[in-house]
Amino acid sequence: MSGAPDIEYRGHFIEVQSYESDGRRWRPKALVTIYQAGTLHQKIVTAPGEVLCDSEEAAETYSLALAKQWIDAKG
C-alpha cells in the first residue's frame, strides 16, 4: 500500500506506514487522521513490539486491521 491513498473508515483516514525492520521483517504501523470541529487530530497506531510480519503485504493488512480496531474502540 505504499504510496496508496488513505483509506477512509468511519470518518477517519488511515495511512498504512509499515516499515522494514532488522532481519528483513516488517513492523505494522498506521497513521489515523480525523478532522473534528475544524481541527486535525492524528494518532500513530503500532503493533506490540513482538509483532513482526514476514512480508510488507502482511504488515499492511495487520496495520489496517489494527487501525480499524482502534477507531472502533474509541467509539
C-alpha positions as a Markdown table, in Angstrom:
| # | Residue | x | y | z |
|---|---|---|---|---|
| 1 | Met | 0.0 | 0.0 | 0.0 |
| 2 | Ser | 3.0 | 2.3 | 0.0 |
| 3 | Gly | 2.1 | 5.4 | -1.9 |
| 4 | Ala | -1.6 | 4.4 | -1.9 |
| 5 | Pro | -4.2 | 6.9 | -1.0 |
| 6 | Asp | -5.6 | 7.0 | 2.5 |
| 7 | Ile | -8.3 | 4.5 | 3.4 |
| 8 | Glu | -11.5 | 6.1 | 4.8 |
| 9 | Tyr | -13.1 | 4.3 | 7.7 |
| 10 | Arg | -15.9 | 5.7 | 9.8 |
| 11 | Gly | -15.0 | 9.3 | 9.1 |
| 12 | His | -11.3 | 8.6 | 9.8 |
| 13 | Phe | -8.5 | 8.4 | 7.3 |
| 14 | Ile | -5.9 | 5.6 | 7.6 |
| 15 | Glu | -2.5 | 5.8 | 6.1 |
| 16 | Val | -0.6 | 2.5 | 6.4 |
| 17 | Gln | 3.1 | 3.1 | 7.3 |
| 18 | Ser | 4.5 | -0.3 | 7.9 |
| 19 | Tyr | 8.3 | -0.4 | 7.6 |
| 20 | Glu | 11.1 | -3.0 | 7.2 |
| 21 | Ser | 13.0 | -3.7 | 10.4 |
| 22 | Asp | 16.2 | -5.6 | 11.1 |
| 23 | Gly | 16.3 | -9.1 | 9.7 |
| 24 | Arg | 14.0 | -8.2 | 6.7 |
| 25 | Arg | 10.8 | -8.5 | 8.8 |
| 26 | Trp | 8.1 | -5.9 | 8.7 |
| 27 | Arg | 6.7 | -3.8 | 11.6 |
| 28 | Pro | 3.0 | -2.9 | 11.3 |
| 29 | Lys | 2.2 | 0.8 | 11.7 |
| 30 | Ala | -0.6 | 3.2 | 10.7 |
| 31 | Leu | -1.4 | 6.9 | 11.0 |
| 32 | Val | -5.1 | 7.6 | 11.8 |
| 33 | Thr | -6.4 | 11.1 | 11.0 |
| 34 | Ile | -9.7 | 12.8 | 11.6 |
| 35 | Tyr | -10.9 | 16.3 | 11.2 |
| 36 | Gln | -13.2 | 17.4 | 14.1 |
| 37 | Ala | -14.6 | 20.9 | 14.6 |
| 38 | Gly | -12.0 | 22.3 | 12.1 |
| 39 | Thr | -9.1 | 20.7 | 13.9 |
| 40 | Leu | -6.8 | 18.0 | 12.6 |
| 41 | His | -6.2 | 15.1 | 15.0 |
| 42 | Gln | -3.7 | 12.3 | 14.3 |
| 43 | Lys | -2.8 | 9.1 | 16.1 |
| 44 | Ile | 0.0 | 6.7 | 15.3 |
| 45 | Val | -1.1 | 3.1 | 15.9 |
| 46 | Thr | 1.6 | 0.5 | 16.1 |
| 47 | Ala | 1.6 | -3.2 | 16.8 |
| 48 | Pro | 3.2 | -4.5 | 20.0 |
| 49 | Gly | 6.9 | -4.8 | 19.7 |
| 50 | Glu | 6.9 | -8.6 | 19.4 |
| 51 | Val | 4.7 | -8.5 | 16.3 |
| 52 | Leu | 6.8 | -8.8 | 13.2 |
| 53 | Cys | 5.5 | -9.9 | 9.8 |
| 54 | Asp | 7.3 | -11.8 | 7.1 |
| 55 | Ser | 6.1 | -9.6 | 4.2 |
| 56 | Glu | 5.2 | -6.0 | 3.6 |
| 57 | Glu | 1.7 | -7.1 | 2.5 |
| 58 | Ala | 1.1 | -9.0 | 5.7 |
| 59 | Ala | 2.3 | -6.0 | 7.8 |
| 60 | Glu | 0.0 | -3.6 | 5.8 |
| 61 | Thr | -3.0 | -5.9 | 6.3 |
| 62 | Tyr | -2.2 | -6.1 | 10.1 |
| 63 | Ser | -1.8 | -2.3 | 10.3 |
| 64 | Leu | -5.1 | -1.6 | 8.6 |
| 65 | Ala | -6.9 | -4.1 | 11.0 |
| 66 | Leu | -5.2 | -2.6 | 14.0 |
| 67 | Ala | -6.2 | 1.0 | 13.0 |
| 68 | Lys | -9.8 | 0.0 | 12.4 |
| 69 | Gln | -9.8 | -1.8 | 15.8 |
| 70 | Trp | -8.5 | 1.4 | 17.5 |
| 71 | Ile | -11.2 | 3.5 | 15.7 |
| 72 | Asp | -13.9 | 1.1 | 16.8 |
| 73 | Ala | -12.7 | 1.1 | 20.4 |
| 74 | Lys | -12.7 | 4.8 | 20.7 |
| 75 | Gly | -16.4 | 4.9 | 19.6 |
